[in-house]
Amino acid sequence: MALKSIDDCCADAECKATHPKKQICPSCGGEHTEVSARTIAHHIKQSWQWGEHAQKYFFCDNPHCDVVYFGENNITILMPQLRTKVGIKERSDEALLCYCFGVTRTDVMNDPCIKDFVVEKTKQKICSCETSNPSGRCCLKQFPNNPDIQ
């Protein structure tokens, strides 16, 4: 059995069925990808009080937009409503690139081999990107090609 490439790490049939659409963010106007209610429930504060599961939600990856998630009806979930810091929206070197293993930008700048570790664990399916990463996507896509260039 051949191992999946990094680009295919979260591209299996189940993932494609869960995330098929894009929608325009009501705040920044960018087009963003669908995210599961399961992912949001793992990141939102007091998820037991969140009652908006009946619609599709989308993850806004625009680093300049305060919206993290938005629904089909334009309801928004902002950064302060989450218990998880969203690395792509953080400017700090301590922002997470990999939620599964707690890898920050600083970690990768100090030790580029960390990416190899994450790649190997992803190939072994020892990751939890769908729920650990606020985007619901594979964390490897957040790693810079050259850790010295941000």
MARMARKE-97653 format. One record per residue: residue in one letter; x, y, z of N, C-alpha, C in turn. Coordinates in steps of 0.02 Angstrom, whole numbers, padded with zeros to 5 digits, always signed. Layout:
! MARMARKE-97653
<A, <X, Y, Z>, <X, Y, Z>, <X, Y, Z>>
...
! end
This chain:
! MARMARKE-97653
<M, <+00042, -00059, +00000>, <+00000, +00000, +00000>, <+00044, +00062, +00000>>
<A, <+00033, +00107, -00047>, <+00073, +00168, -00052>, <+00050, +00220, -00001>>
<L, <+00098, +00256, +00027>, <+00081, +00309, +00074>, <+00057, +00370, +00035>>
<K, <+00012, +00407, +00066>, <-00014, +00468, +00035>, <+00039, +00522, +00038>>
<S, <+00037, +00567, -00011>, <+00083, +00624, -00009>, <+00058, +00674, +00042>>
<I, <+00100, +00722, +00059>, <+00080, +00773, +00107>, <+00017, +00809, +00083>>
<D, <+00012, +00823, +00018>, <-00045, +00858, -00008>, <-00109, +00817, -00002>>
<D, <-00103, +00750, +00003>, <-00161, +00707, +00006>, <-00177, +00685, +00077>>
<C, <-00140, +00710, +00127>, <-00146, +00683, +00194>, <-00218, +00687, +00221>>
<C, <-00256, +00735, +00201>, <-00326, +00740, +00224>, <-00374, +00739, +00165>>
<A, <-00354, +00708, +00110>, <-00395, +00710, +00050>, <-00432, +00644, +00038>>
<D, <-00443, +00605, +00091>, <-00478, +00542, +00080>, <-00552, +00556, +00068>>
<A, <-00589, +00504, +00050>, <-00659, +00512, +00031>, <-00701, +00541, +00088>>
<E, <-00687, +00520, +00150>, <-00725, +00545, +00207>, <-00716, +00620, +00215>>
<C, <-00654, +00644, +00210>, <-00639, +00715, +00217>, <-00672, +00755, +00161>>
<K, <-00669, +00729, +00099>, <-00700, +00764, +00043>, <-00775, +00769, +00052>>
<A, <-00806, +00717, +00079>, <-00878, +00718, +00089>, <-00897, +00768, +00144>>
<T, <-00851, +00779, +00192>, <-00865, +00824, +00247>, <-00854, +00897, +00228>>
<H, <-00810, +00912, +00181>, <-00790, +00981, +00165>, <-00796, +00997, +00091>>
<P, <-00855, +00993, +00061>, <-00858, +01002, -00011>, <-00867, +01073, -00037>>
<K, <-00886, +01121, +00005>, <-00908, +01185, -00022>, <-00867, +01243, +00005>>
<K, <-00876, +01300, -00029>, <-00847, +01363, -00006>, <-00903, +01415, -00003>>
<Q, <-00892, +01467, +00037>, <-00940, +01521, +00043>, <-00903, +01585, +00060>>
<I, <-00935, +01641, +00045>, <-00906, +01708, +00056>, <-00914, +01728, +00129>>
<C, <-00859, +01750, +00160>, <-00860, +01774, +00229>, <-00898, +01840, +00232>>
<P, <-00946, +01847, +00278>, <-00985, +01909, +00281>, <-00944, +01969, +00305>>
<S, <-00884, +01956, +00333>, <-00843, +02011, +00357>, <-00791, +02034, +00306>>
<C, <-00750, +01987, +00281>, <-00695, +02006, +00237>, <-00711, +01998, +00163>>
<G, <-00763, +01961, +00147>, <-00783, +01951, +00077>, <-00744, +01898, +00040>>
<G, <-00699, +01863, +00075>, <-00660, +01810, +00043>, <-00700, +01745, +00041>>
<E, <-00681, +01702, -00005>, <-00713, +01637, -00012>, <-00676, +01586, +00031>>
<H, <-00713, +01550, +00073>, <-00682, +01505, +00121>, <-00716, +01437, +00122>>
<T, <-00679, +01388, +00147>, <-00698, +01318, +00144>, <-00740, +01296, +00204>>
<E, <-00785, +01249, +00191>, <-00829, +01222, +00242>, <-00789, +01186, +00296>>
<V, <-00815, +01189, +00356>, <-00785, +01154, +00414>, <-00842, +01120, +00451>>
<S, <-00826, +01064, +00483>, <-00879, +01025, +00517>, <-00897, +01056, +00584>>
<A, <-00959, +01044, +00604>, <-00982, +01065, +00670>, <-00940, +01031, +00724>>
<R, <-00917, +00971, +00710>, <-00874, +00934, +00757>, <-00810, +00973, +00771>>
<T, <-00780, +01001, +00719>, <-00719, +01040, +00728>, <-00733, +01102, +00770>>
<I, <-00786, +01138, +00753>, <-00803, +01199, +00791>, <-00816, +01182, +00864>>
<A, <-00852, +01129, +00877>, <-00868, +01110, +00946>, <-00805, +01097, +00988>>
<H, <-00751, +01079, +00956>, <-00688, +01067, +00992>, <-00651, +01132, +01008>>
<H, <-00671, +01187, +00978>, <-00633, +01250, +00986>, <-00674, +01306, +01018>>
<I, <-00738, +01303, +01014>, <-00780, +01358, +01040>, <-00785, +01353, +01116>>
<K, <-00785, +01410, +01149>, <-00795, +01411, +01222>, <-00866, +01387, +01237>>
<Q, <-00872, +01351, +01290>, <-00937, +01326, +01312>, <-00978, +01295, +01255>>
<S, <-00948, +01246, +01223>, <-00979, +01215, +01165>, <-01047, +01185, +01181>>
<W, <-01058, +01168, +01244>, <-01123, +01141, +01265>, <-01179, +01192, +01259>>
<Q, <-01162, +01256, +01253>, <-01212, +01309, +01244>, <-01221, +01329, +01171>>
<W, <-01179, +01302, +01128>, <-01182, +01320, +01057>, <-01237, +01280, +01024>>
<G, <-01288, +01313, +00999>, <-01346, +01278, +00972>, <-01357, +01286, +00897>>
<E, <-01306, +01306, +00861>, <-01313, +01321, +00790>, <-01288, +01265, +00745>>
<H, <-01303, +01203, +00760>, <-01275, +01147, +00722>, <-01312, +01131, +00657>>
<A, <-01371, +01159, +00648>, <-01414, +01138, +00592>, <-01394, +01167, +00524>>
<Q, <-01343, +01207, +00521>, <-01323, +01237, +00458>, <-01250, +01220, +00443>>
<K, <-01228, +01236, +00383>, <-01158, +01226, +00365>, <-01118, +01286, +00389>>
<Y, <-01056, +01272, +00410>, <-01010, +01323, +00433>, <-00947, +01323, +00391>>
<F, <-00912, +01380, +00392>, <-00852, +01389, +00352>, <-00798, +01420, +00395>>
<F, <-00735, +01405, +00378>, <-00677, +01431, +00415>, <-00646, +01487, +00375>>
<C, <-00642, +01547, +00405>, <-00610, +01604, +00372>, <-00536, +01604, +00390>>
<D, <-00494, +01592, +00340>, <-00422, +01590, +00353>, <-00386, +01655, +00338>>
<N, <-00424, +01709, +00328>, <-00395, +01774, +00316>, <-00365, +01799, +00382>>
<P, <-00298, +01808, +00386>, <-00267, +01828, +00449>, <-00288, +01898, +00473>>
<H, <-00317, +01939, +00429>, <-00336, +02007, +00447>, <-00410, +02012, +00466>>
<C, <-00447, +01957, +00464>, <-00518, +01956, +00479>, <-00529, +01927, +00549>>
<D, <-00571, +01961, +00590>, <-00585, +01937, +00658>, <-00630, +01876, +00659>>
<V, <-00665, +01862, +00604>, <-00709, +01805, +00600>, <-00667, +01742, +00591>>
<V, <-00683, +01691, +00631>, <-00650, +01626, +00624>, <-00697, +01578, +00587>>
<Y, <-00759, +01574, +00611>, <-00809, +01532, +00580>, <-00870, +01574, +00562>>
<F, <-00904, +01555, +00508>, <-00967, +01588, +00491>, <-01013, +01536, +00461>>
<G, <-01078, +01548, +00472>, <-01128, +01500, +00448>, <-01161, +01523, +00384>>
<E, <-01200, +01478, +00355>, <-01237, +01493, +00294>, <-01282, +01554, +00302>>
<N, <-01306, +01565, +00364>, <-01350, +01621, +00378>, <-01311, +01683, +00400>>
<N, <-01244, +01683, +00389>, <-01199, +01738, +00406>, <-01188, +01748, +00481>>
<I, <-01210, +01702, +00523>, <-01192, +01705, +00594>, <-01116, +01697, +00597>>
<T, <-01083, +01733, +00642>, <-01010, +01729, +00646>, <-00987, +01707, +00715>>
<I, <-00929, +01676, +00716>, <-00895, +01657, +00778>, <-00827, +01691, +00773>>
<L, <-00814, +01735, +00822>, <-00753, +01775, +00822>, <-00699, +01744, +00866>>
<M, <-00637, +01767, +00858>, <-00581, +01740, +00897>, <-00593, +01739, +00972>>
<P, <-00621, +01792, +01003>, <-00632, +01790, +01076>, <-00683, +01737, +01098>>
<Q, <-00722, +01710, +01052>, <-00771, +01659, +01069>, <-00740, +01589, +01069>>
<L, <-00676, +01584, +01052>, <-00643, +01519, +01050>, <-00598, +01510, +01110>>
<R, <-00587, +01448, +01129>, <-00540, +01432, +01182>, <-00471, +01415, +01153>>
<T, <-00468, +01408, +01087>, <-00407, +01392, +01051>, <-00382, +01454, +01014>>
<K, <-00318, +01468, +01019>, <-00290, +01521, +00977>, <-00282, +01493, +00906>>
<V, <-00299, +01534, +00857>, <-00297, +01513, +00787>, <-00231, +01538, +00757>>
<G, <-00185, +01492, +00747>, <-00117, +01508, +00725>, <-00114, +01551, +00663>>
<I, <-00155, +01537, +00614>, <-00154, +01575, +00551>, <-00175, +01648, +00562>>
<K, <-00209, +01662, +00617>, <-00232, +01730, +00631>, <-00187, +01764, +00683>>
<E, <-00137, +01729, +00707>, <-00091, +01755, +00757>, <-00027, +01779, +00722>>
<R, <+00000, +01834, +00744>, <+00062, +01860, +00715>, <+00123, +01839, +00756>>
<S, <+00112, +01811, +00814>, <+00166, +01791, +00858>, <+00205, +01732, +00831>>
<D, <+00269, +01729, +00847>, <+00310, +01671, +00830>, <+00289, +01610, +00870>>
<E, <+00249, +01620, +00922>, <+00224, +01565, +00963>, <+00158, +01537, +00936>>
<A, <+00135, +01563, +00880>, <+00073, +01538, +00850>, <+00084, +01466, +00828>>
<L, <+00033, +01426, +00837>, <+00038, +01355, +00818>, <+00034, +01345, +00743>>
<L, <+00078, +01301, +00719>, <+00074, +01276, +00650>, <+00042, +01207, +00650>>
<C, <+00058, +01168, +00701>, <+00031, +01100, +00708>, <-00003, +01094, +00776>>
<Y, <-00068, +01085, +00774>, <-00107, +01079, +00835>, <-00102, +01009, +00865>>
<C, <-00090, +00960, +00822>, <-00087, +00890, +00845>, <-00028, +00879, +00892>>
<F, <+00029, +00913, +00879>, <+00089, +00902, +00918>, <+00116, +00966, +00950>>
<G, <+00077, +01020, +00948>, <+00096, +01082, +00982>, <+00156, +01117, +00953>>
<V, <+00165, +01114, +00888>, <+00224, +01143, +00855>, <+00210, +01216, +00836>>
<T, <+00253, +01262, +00859>, <+00246, +01333, +00845>, <+00293, +01354, +00788>>
<R, <+00284, +01415, +00764>, <+00329, +01443, +00714>, <+00401, +01443, +00740>>
<T, <+00409, +01463, +00803>, <+00476, +01465, +00833>, <+00508, +01395, +00834>>
<D, <+00468, +01345, +00850>, <+00494, +01276, +00851>, <+00523, +01258, +00783>>
<V, <+00487, +01273, +00729>, <+00509, +01256, +00662>, <+00569, +01297, +00641>>
<M, <+00571, +01361, +00661>, <+00629, +01403, +00644>, <+00692, +01377, +00680>>
<N, <+00684, +01352, +00741>, <+00741, +01327, +00780>, <+00761, +01256, +00760>>
<D, <+00714, +01217, +00734>, <+00729, +01148, +00716>, <+00686, +01127, +00657>>
<P, <+00710, +01139, +00596>, <+00672, +01122, +00535>, <+00655, +01048, +00529>>
<C, <+00689, +01005, +00566>, <+00675, +00933, +00563>, <+00608, +00915, +00596>>
<I, <+00580, +00962, +00633>, <+00514, +00950, +00664>, <+00463, +00935, +00610>>
<K, <+00468, +00967, +00553>, <+00420, +00954, +00499>, <+00424, +00881, +00478>>
<D, <+00484, +00853, +00475>, <+00491, +00782, +00458>, <+00455, +00738, +00508>>
<F, <+00460, +00755, +00572>, <+00424, +00718, +00624>, <+00349, +00720, +00611>>
<V, <+00323, +00780, +00598>, <+00251, +00787, +00587>, <+00229, +00751, +00524>>
<V, <+00269, +00754, +00471>, <+00254, +00717, +00409>, <+00250, +00643, +00424>>
<E, <+00298, +00616, +00460>, <+00299, +00544, +00476>, <+00238, +00525, +00518>>
<K, <+00221, +00564, +00568>, <+00163, +00548, +00610>, <+00098, +00553, +00570>>
<T, <+00096, +00599, +00523>, <+00037, +00606, +00480>, <+00031, +00544, +00435>>
<K, <+00086, +00522, +00406>, <+00085, +00462, +00365>, <+00062, +00401, +00405>>
<Q, <+00081, +00399, +00469>, <+00061, +00344, +00513>, <-00010, +00353, +00539>>
<K, <-00042, +00408, +00519>, <-00110, +00425, +00543>, <-00113, +00435, +00619>>
<I, <-00057, +00461, +00646>, <-00055, +00477, +00717>, <-00062, +00553, +00724>>
<C, <-00117, +00577, +00699>, <-00132, +00649, +00705>, <-00207, +00656, +00714>>
<S, <-00228, +00716, +00731>, <-00299, +00728, +00742>, <-00319, +00796, +00713>>
<C, <-00296, +00809, +00653>, <-00306, +00874, +00621>, <-00380, +00894, +00617>>
<E, <-00423, +00846, +00602>, <-00494, +00862, +00592>, <-00525, +00897, +00652>>
<T, <-00503, +00878, +00712>, <-00531, +00910, +00771>, <-00481, +00957, +00805>>
<S, <-00416, +00942, +00803>, <-00367, +00983, +00838>, <-00354, +01049, +00803>>
<N, <-00353, +01049, +00737>, <-00340, +01109, +00698>, <-00406, +01147, +00688>>
<P, <-00410, +01210, +00706>, <-00472, +01248, +00698>, <-00499, +01249, +00626>>
<S, <-00455, +01239, +00577>, <-00477, +01238, +00508>, <-00509, +01172, +00489>>
<G, <-00497, +01121, +00530>, <-00521, +01054, +00514>, <-00479, +01020, +00460>>
<R, <-00424, +01050, +00441>, <-00381, +01026, +00387>, <-00314, +01002, +00415>>
<C, <-00275, +00972, +00371>, <-00210, +00947, +00390>, <-00164, +01005, +00410>>
<C, <-00131, +00997, +00467>, <-00086, +01049, +00492>, <-00025, +01061, +00448>>
<L, <-00005, +01011, +00409>, <+00055, +01018, +00368>, <+00051, +01074, +00318>>
<K, <-00009, +01093, +00298>, <-00017, +01148, +00250>, <+00005, +01215, +00279>>
<Q, <+00009, +01220, +00346>, <+00029, +01282, +00378>, <+00105, +01290, +00383>>
<F, <+00142, +01236, +00373>, <+00214, +01240, +00378>, <+00244, +01279, +00320>>
<P, <+00291, +01323, +00334>, <+00324, +01358, +00279>, <+00370, +01310, +00241>>
<N, <+00379, +01322, +00176>, <+00425, +01281, +00137>, <+00496, +01290, +00162>>
<N, <+00513, +01353, +00178>, <+00578, +01368, +00207>, <+00565, +01403, +00273>>
<P, <+00581, +01370, +00330>, <+00564, +01398, +00395>, <+00595, +01467, +00409>>
<D, <+00647, +01486, +00372>, <+00677, +01551, +00382>, <+00638, +01607, +00349>>
<I, <+00592, +01588, +00304>, <+00551, +01637, +00268>, <+00479, +01630, +00291>>
<Q, <+00451, +01682, +00318>, <+00382, +01680, +00343>, <+00334, +01711, +00295>>
! end
